[in-house]
């Protein structure tokens, strides 16, 4: 959950009478940065039949996650595949055209497939899972008659359930026809994970939960970029390929390495065995980069550039590595040189945009992101990057457009909705901001910061009952949120619900006994319901915790006069004279005028 900060309060400082002062509202919070087109997307499933190298066969289930129809995810276990046949649920074939890469953090494998009408799966935070015990989960189960038929499962816990980390979920129910790789949904129809094990003997499933928040489309975009870089480098390496190297054990170790440490060690052995081989250094540079061994990667990439000084792919790899090391100036130089050597705009613009963004050159970054998006208009991560850059450049309306595009491409993107909400807020489009924050609370219903900002957006759009309900949700999620209690109290006070207002102000004071604004407004409520002694005590506290603020002193003076306690009134007026002599004289005149009218 994003940690949010609040600003100050706004008060009418000069208005003094027995009606007293307007209650303040806590300031805006800045959500983490977080889009879209008019299309309505829904996720699709793909069944895979895998022929293994040993001659066996098995069936898996995949989920399409890319709006451009180029990628899908399946569970791991395809390492020994010799052939993969894929079918959509409508039984129209989708042919696998090549590997793209894998995400070791989730255990998902990314494949490249044919097709142009596949779409994005909606993903939510793991903490949106219902609590332990008794809740129903559903898993799609295909059939020719009803492709969307679902099987219901209950969460398992207690003795007999295999132990595991928090990323695993065990479900019990009828497992017939359920395939590994199938998506699992909770009661709110939100995607929570993938089936990894079908235990038919014990009638249960093991589900790998997603981590929260998971921007899976962003990772798919990154995998596609890495795959394009790998293909480009393979072409470079093929020029100087040495059969003696590519048939060596070190080369085979590198090609079969699993995990970053194993890949780094294999790359070390390869360049030690073939220090003069361009293909060895090319493969090692890419492996070091993927393993985040960036110092080694930079050295290897410079070797590749030396072997192929006219080839733009080597310079692009060097630019990627320099950027990963935070050396954006050298990275920009390498990328621009690659462009001079013939690299296309599609190859250089995204990386250049990221480097210009890191350097704070917002206009140049926007130009590069827009140039890239002309080639890949469904690249969610690029729309997010453009929106973030436009926010930094204070181009609020343009940022709204960019984040809207990303939110429609991936409606489950926390970053997209948070960025859209922040852009609308900055543009003072309060109703649009409220709509975006509403989407954010649906994605992260336990994010008290999102509920807080939703309440403020609703407040600005004069939807006070809904704003009040939002702040009630804030304090339910985080009872220690003093501004949440404060704003709930203010809105209750406006709704003339004095009882709730008093309780909420007191809760805010419990969290922070020195919260002068809450003490002051509490005094206002007490005065309105004629609990004068309580109002006096509250304003005395406010006076102590708001040094230099004239409002508690002025209101105390007026209250003591109304209660016919002249000595206490005069004491407060003496204090007020030291802070604001003109205001003290104004109150004295008002008191004298009231006394003459009474006589």
Protein Blocks (a to p, Z undefined) as FASTA:
>chain_A
ZZdddddddddfkbgcfklpadddddddddddddddfbdcdddddddddddfkopacddd
dddfbfnlpaccddehilmpcbdcdddfkopacddfbdfbdcfknopacdddedjkbccd
ddddfklpcceehiacddddddfklmmbccdddddedehiacddfkbccdeddfehiagh
iacddfkopafbdcfbdcfknopaddddddddddfklmmmmmmmmmmmmmmmmmmmmmmp
cfklmmpmklmmmmmpgcjklmmmmmmmmmmmmmmbmklmmmmmmmmmmnopaklmmmmm
mmmmmmmmmbmklmmmmmmmmmmnopaklmmmmmmmmmmnopafklmmmmmmmmmmmnop
aklmmmmmmmmmmmmmmlmklmmmmmmmmmmnopaklmmmmmmmmmmmmmmbmklmmmmm
mmmmmnopaklmmmmmmmmmmmmmmlmklmmmmmmmmmmnopaklmmmmmmmmmmmmmml
mklmmmmmmmmmmnopaklmmmmmmmmmmmmmmlmklmmmmmmmmmmnopaklmmmmmmm
mmmmmghiaklmmmmmmmmmmnopaklmmmmmmmmmmmommlmmmmmmmmmmmmmmmZZ
